[in-house]
Amino acid sequence: IKDEYVEFDEIAAPGAGAANKLRLYSKDVSGVTALALVDSAGTETTILARTRRMSMTLRRINTAAGTPNVNFADNQSDYVQYSCRVPSDWVAGTSITVNVTLAQSSTVGPATAVLRSTIGVNKVGDTQSLTNIESGANANISMTQNIVALVSRTIAGASIEAADGIFWQLQRLGSDAGDGIAGSIVPGTEGVWVEYTAMF
């Protein structure tokens, strides 16, 4: 078929076809029409871009105390670094977000945590830059005692290539006058991950 299209009405999964046959049809997925197929064993595969998550790896911890402690101490400029590869099923041209949860138990709040975000995207053969997406960008959030908070930063799709690795540093400026958290902040309490658009 050239310069034309095939249109399908949404139907329920038709079940397995005969041996060595594939059934192609459209179905509803949360209000969006998606292409689907059932193979001869009756296994259904839905072909639809969807949001997916992948964990990031802890790369480095830097604390004023000089001890391996993931907490962001009060009155210090502690930071933590994470990294990961761009997922192989990422849809090129779409944005990727880096995300981390944080918690604190010292200040009733809500109070501001003064945070700075630095992101670099590089692949093999690049002149490495750990700041080519953002450098020391304001990532301040409001935090309440014992309530999980989220920091999320977006990397535009135009800045990413399939072979890239992602570097992310999150730093607390605990001695900044604007930081109202009296004690430590714990990053990664419920995880650190990238969120992206995946195919299949």
N, C-alpha and C positions, 0 to 999 in steps of 0.2 A: 504494500500500500504506500503510495507516494502522494504527499501533499493532501492527505485525507486523515480521517480518524475513525476509530471504532468506538461506539458508545454502548455501555452496559447499564441496565437497570440493576439496582441493588437486590440481591437475593440472599436467602439463607445458604449456608454451606451445603453443596449438593451431594456430599459424600464421595466415597472412592469410585473412580471409574473402572473400566476394564483394565486388564494387565497392560502395562506399557503405554497407558494413556494419562494425560494431564488435563485437569479441568480448570479453566481460567474464568473468573467472574468478579463482580464488584460487590462490596458489602459495606455496611455502616459500622464505623468505629468512632464512637463518642460524637456522633453528629457529622463526621467527615466521611465522604465516600472514598474507599480505598480499594486498590486492586488486590485480589487474593487468588490463591491457587490451591488445589487439592491434588496430591499425587496419587499414584495407583495403590498406595498403602493406606490411603485415607488421611494422611497428615496434611493439615491446613497450614499455609504460610501466608501471612498478610504483608503486603508490600506497601509500607507507609512510613514516611518520615516521622520520628517520634523523639521525645526528650529522653535522654539517658544520662546516668551518672557513673563516674569512675573515680575511685579514690586517688588522692595524691600521696606521694611518699615524703616522709619527713627527711629533709636534707641537712639541716643544721639548726642548732639552738645556740643563741648567744645571750648570756645573762651577765649582769654586772657582778654577781657573786662568783662567777667563774665556775659554777657547778652545773652539771646537766640537769636542769629543771625547766620544764616546759612553761611554767607560770611566768606571766609578765608582772614583775614586782612593782610595787608602788615607788614613786620617786626615782625610777630608773628608766633607761632606754633599751630595754630588752627586746629582742626580736627572734622570730622563728622563720625558717625557710622551708618551702615545699617545692616539689617538682613532679612532673609526669610527662609522658609523651602525648602528642595529639592522638586521640583514639583512631584506630584504623577504620572504624565505621562512621567517622565524622563526615557530615555533608559539607563539602567545600563551599566557602563563601558565607557560611553561617557563623554567628558569634559563639564564643565559648565563655562561660563564666567560671571563675574560681571562687570557692565558697569555704568558709570555716565558721563553726559555731564557737561561741565564747560564753563563759559564765563567771560570776563573781558573787561572793557571799558576805562581803564586808560592808557595803553601803546600801541602805534601804532604797535610795533613789526614787525616781529615775535620775541618773547622773551621767555625765558625758565621759566616755573613754576616748582619749586622744590617740588616734591610730594613724599610721602612715603605711601606704601600700606601694610596693615596687614590683614591677613585672617585666620580665624579659622573655622573648621568644626567639629561639635559635635552632639551627639544624647543623649537621655535620658539614664542615666547609665554610660556615659563616665566621666572620670576625665577631667573636662573642660580645654581646652586650646584655647585661642583666637589667637594663633600664630602658630598652627601646620601645616599650609599650607605655609605661608610666614610671616615674621616679619620685618617691616620697609624696605620693598623692594623698590628699585628705581622705581618710576612711573613718572619720569619727562616727561613733554610734552612741545611742542612749541605752544605758543598762540599768536594770532593776535587780535587787538582791534575789539570788537563786532562780532567776528567770533566764532561760537560754536565749541568747541573742545571735544574730547572724551578720557576718560581713560578706558581701558579695561584690565582686569586681568583674567587669565585662571586657573581653578582648574582642575587638571587631573582626569579623570574618575576613575582611580584606587584608588584615595584618598577619594571617595565619596560613601556613602551608602544611600539607599532609605529613611531611617528614620532620616537622618541628618538635622541639621539646619546650615545655613551659616551666619557667622559674617564677616563684612568687615569694616575696618577703613581706611579712606583716610585722610592724614594729609599734610598740606602745611608747609614747612620750610621757612617762609617768610623772616627770617633774614639771611638765607644762602647766601653767596656771589654769588652763581650761579643763584639765583632767580632774574630775570630781570623784573618782573611785578611790577610797581610802586604803584599800588593800590590794592583793594580787588579783589578776585576771587570768583565767585558765583557757587557753585556746584549744580547739579540737575536742571539746567535751563530747560532742555527738558526731564528730567526723570532720574531714577535710576532703573536698571533692571538686571535680570539674563537672559542669552540667553542659550538655551540648545536644545538637540535633543529629540523630543517627538515622540511617536508612535500614529498614527491616527491624 
